[in-house]
Amino acid sequence: MSRNNSFDTVRIQGSYNPEEHHYASNVPIYLSAAFTLGSAQRGRDIAEGRIPGFSYSRVGNPTVAVLERRIAALEGGVSAVAVASGMAAISNTILTVAEGGGRIVAQHDIYGASLDEFVTLAPKFGIHFDFVDDINDSRQLTAAIGPDTKAIYVESVTNPITRVTDIEHVASIAHKAGIPLIVDNTLPTLYLFRPIEHGADIVVYSSTKGINGHGNVVSGLIVDAGRFDWSHTRFPQFSEPEFTLYTEELGHAPSFVETYGNEAFHQRLRCKTLRLLGAVLGPQEAYLELLGLETISERISKEVASARSIAQFLDHHEHVRRVNYADLPSNGENSKQARLVKSLFPKGIGAILSFELEGSEDRVNRFIDATQLFHYIPNIGDVRSLIVNPARITHREVPFEFWEKNGLNVNLIRLSIGLEDVDDLIADLERAFELAYRD
Ligand SMILES: *Cc1c(COP(=O)(O)O)cnc(C)c1O
């Protein structure tokens, strides 16, 4: 298929040729742990990378490969790697960029499990995080980068308060310092925002969320822009001899940089970190992801329109202390956040928003219990509308020292807007207000 096809065509037809699969209209699910190698010669050619082919599903699977190539094409990357969850995408990425230890600069206003990993687990693997309060502040960000810093890690739109990151600015600071920018783009999805077009080097997703969109799969993705030069001594893992890349023709074990140049990151991630830690995606999950991806544009655009209406409804409500939704008209046109939304997110920031109720936590609990259409579920990006109290559930790992800075408190409620009728959703919230504030 032509490389010039637009997003809406590629999400349905990209990277799949029915002729190669008995003319099946849907991508077949290859439920096979391993693949016949054919002949000794073919086996060796596949193993040594001379010809494409599959040998073992921990290393590669044809159903998963269609998803990976389609995502890479949509995102504008050279390659995508599908993994078993969003957390696997994040873990494999940081273990690959900071293999052997080092530092990563990040914002603390991020998904609860990501922060928990960065604060409590990664340091035990020699990977230490330096957190900045405002990722868009050049001075703070530059001051946090040191000689052992391996990357900057951000979320494009933060969960749950939807703060927008100035990806172009952060990317230029990263590149001046000789380090890559990693972006968790889960909230907007690649339909609303493609970080590689704005300078990001690596994009990670929990595709459990809006990309799959139906709340029936746990999965993650890593996309490599293929632009970063990994040959610098800051990243010795990419320049050391790699025995699995040895061939008799070469006569020596080359490094990932020598073999793959600027594609060293995704190649090493797949060949070392993912293959050896093993958190791969299965073909049935990949099939469901492909099915979800087929309708991403229609789903997300309707969900964004509904989220905007619901944010405005909440913004004017007497029992709401504040609404966190960067794309809200009352935020003013000239705030830095409003300008970033306008320039980077012309189609909107996504279907997730949060707000603070006034009064005691008892009111908050009554509000949650009173909603009928909003399901009380710790997930986002589903066709069903979801409600949760982040401080008690999805973000309970966030240490108290970060609560105020991250906008977390027990009055905060997060909504993920689905595809139901928006007037029904607003009526459901109205009824919940009535029941929660009746006496
Ligand atoms: C859910 C989420 C993750 C983790 O993804 P899983 O698929 O649950 O492992 C990471 N980042 C963000 C922003 C998320 O919302």
The ligand as an SDF file (V2000), in Angstrom:
LIG
                    3D

 15 15  0  0  0  0  0  0  0  0999 V2000
   -3.1410    2.7390   32.2770 C   0  0  0  0  0  0  0  0  0  0  0  0
   -1.9290    3.5570   32.0380 C   0  0  0  0  0  0  0  0  0  0  0  0
   -0.6520    2.9720   32.0500 C   0  0  0  0  0  0  0  0  0  0  0  0
   -0.4330    1.4980   32.3740 C   0  0  0  0  0  0  0  0  0  0  0  0
   -0.9880    0.6650   31.4070 O   0  0  0  0  0  0  0  0  0  0  0  0
   -1.4640   -0.8500   31.6760 P   0  0  0  0  0  0  0  0  0  0  0  0
   -1.9420   -1.2920   30.3450 O   0  0  0  0  0  0  0  0  0  0  0  0
   -2.5230   -0.7950   32.7230 O   0  0  0  0  0  0  0  0  0  0  0  0
   -0.2620   -1.6040   32.1600 O   0  0  0  0  0  0  0  0  0  0  0  0
    0.4330    3.7790   31.7670 C   0  0  0  0  0  0  0  0  0  0  0  0
    0.2750    5.1010   31.5020 N   0  0  0  0  0  0  0  0  0  0  0  0
   -0.9260    5.6960   31.5020 C   0  0  0  0  0  0  0  0  0  0  0  0
   -1.0310    7.1500   31.2120 C   0  0  0  0  0  0  0  0  0  0  0  0
   -2.0750    4.9500   31.7780 C   0  0  0  0  0  0  0  0  0  0  0  0
   -3.2720    5.5470   31.7930 O   0  0  0  0  0  0  0  0  0  0  0  0
  1  2  1  0
  2  3  1  0
  2 14  2  0
  3  4  1  0
  3 10  2  0
  4  5  1  0
  5  6  1  0
  6  7  2  0
  6  8  1  0
  6  9  1  0
 10 11  1  0
 11 12  2  0
 12 13  1  0
 12 14  1  0
 14 15  1  0
M  END
$$$$
